[in-house]
């Protein structure tokens, strides 16, 4: 059960960072090597939309799985 909670926290934190980076247009986030692929393909604005969506999905997944595990 502890491992499930750790994974949920990781998903939640990754989602929060991704969502905040897209909303606040963090320069350090979008100039990193990992984000450069999307920035060159979609532009900065498109990459912000994608990372915002990814962040929302990660947050939703963390909350959803938290409640699903609590039912067990």
Legacy VTK file of the C-alpha trace (Angstrom):
# vtk DataFile Version 3.0
C-alpha trace
ASCII
DATASET POLYDATA
POINTS 72 float
0.000 0.000 0.000
2.881 2.356 0.740
4.280 1.876 -2.763
0.934 2.904 -4.253
0.943 6.091 -2.197
4.496 6.915 -3.265
3.568 6.508 -6.936
0.485 8.680 -6.435
2.541 11.431 -4.831
5.042 11.291 -7.696
2.225 11.583 -10.233
0.670 14.444 -8.283
3.935 16.380 -8.000
4.816 15.836 -11.657
1.353 17.004 -12.653
1.543 20.106 -10.487
4.978 21.055 -11.818
3.896 20.479 -15.425
0.667 22.428 -15.009
2.356 25.326 -13.226
5.127 25.432 -15.829
2.555 25.735 -18.592
0.468 28.358 -16.800
3.394 30.479 -15.598
5.535 29.969 -18.729
8.627 28.954 -16.778
11.651 29.612 -18.967
13.833 27.011 -17.219
11.235 24.346 -17.957
10.779 25.076 -21.657
14.470 25.578 -22.403
15.421 22.201 -20.894
16.573 19.476 -23.253
13.559 17.295 -22.453
11.062 19.955 -23.521
12.991 21.143 -26.565
11.499 18.428 -28.792
7.954 19.724 -28.306
9.015 23.367 -28.367
10.708 22.955 -31.753
7.781 20.934 -33.173
4.822 22.888 -31.776
6.311 26.202 -30.744
6.385 27.503 -27.206
2.640 28.108 -27.044
1.794 24.636 -28.335
4.232 23.022 -25.927
2.607 24.928 -23.072
-0.781 23.507 -24.061
0.593 19.971 -24.248
2.375 20.180 -20.906
-0.711 21.723 -19.322
-2.811 18.825 -20.574
-0.229 16.295 -19.388
-0.169 17.944 -15.975
-3.958 17.863 -15.713
-4.025 14.183 -16.700
-1.344 13.323 -14.121
-3.223 15.167 -11.372
-6.487 13.493 -12.356
-4.814 10.070 -12.415
-3.286 10.566 -8.966
-6.614 11.611 -7.450
-8.556 8.883 -9.266
-6.223 6.094 -8.186
-6.159 7.441 -4.639
-9.910 7.030 -4.360
-9.889 3.677 -6.149
-7.324 2.246 -3.738
-9.153 3.658 -0.720
-12.241 1.616 -1.718
-10.305 -1.655 -1.471
LINES 1 73
72 0 1 2 3 4 5 6 7 8 9 10 11 12 13 14 15 16 17 18 19 20 21 22 23 24 25 26 27 28 29 30 31 32 33 34 35 36 37 38 39 40 41 42 43 44 45 46 47 48 49 50 51 52 53 54 55 56 57 58 59 60 61 62 63 64 65 66 67 68 69 70 71
